[in-house]
Amino acid sequence: MDITKAYEECMQRLLDELEKEFMKILANPKLDKKAKNLRTKPLVTKKQILLNTLEALKLVDRSSNEEK
């Protein structure tokens, strides 16, 4: 079983949820630019962490496949 593929699917679901939350904040007309920035900044950070983690998993998977 390709564990990296399972992680990739799970992270994609998490990224989709983050994107929905992000768009909901941007679409809120009651928030000004500063409030939107304050609420979206953590989401952007979470997204980058997920992408970095996924890339690290792929790198580990590639290096372990090369050793075989």
Residue, then its C-alpha position, 0 to 999 in steps of 0.5 A: m500500500d502506498i502510504t504517501k498516496a493516502y496522506e496525499e488524499c487526506m491532506q487534499r481534503l484538509l486543503d479543500e476545507l481550508e479553502k472553503e473557510f478562506m473563501k467564506i471569510l473573504a465573502n463576508p461583507k461585514l469584515d474590513k480588510k484588516a479583519k479579513n487579513l487577521r482571519t486568513k493569515p492563520l489559514v495561509t500558514k496552515k496551508q503552507i505547513l500541509l504543503n511542506t509536510l506533503e512534499a517532505l513525505k514525497l521526498v522520503d518516499r522517493s529516497s526510500n524507493e531509490e534505496k531498494 
